[in-house]
Amino acid sequence: MGGISIWQLLIVALIVILLFGTKKLRSLGGDLGGAVKGFKSAMSSEEEKKSLEDKEPNQDQTAATSQQAAEKQPESKDKQA
């Protein structure tokens, strides 16, 4: 009783095509696709900014890491020789 059958969908689609025409529906679809692309690109660029901020370490952490790496390098050279 409450469902929409395939015939009802086809009738509605035919009425929409007759009212608006195929050219107008094609341009509407292109505009909608462009809007979705723009939205996706804006969301992905914002996610990239957030991920770069999360990955970027603080200045103090970078200095401490570089000091630790400098201390470890001579030890590894001694082990290889």
PyMOL commands that set and color helices and strands:
alter all, ss='L'
color gray80, all
select helices_A, chain A and resi 6-20+22-55+59-80
alter helices_A, ss='H'
color red, helices_A
deselect
rebuild
show_as cartoon
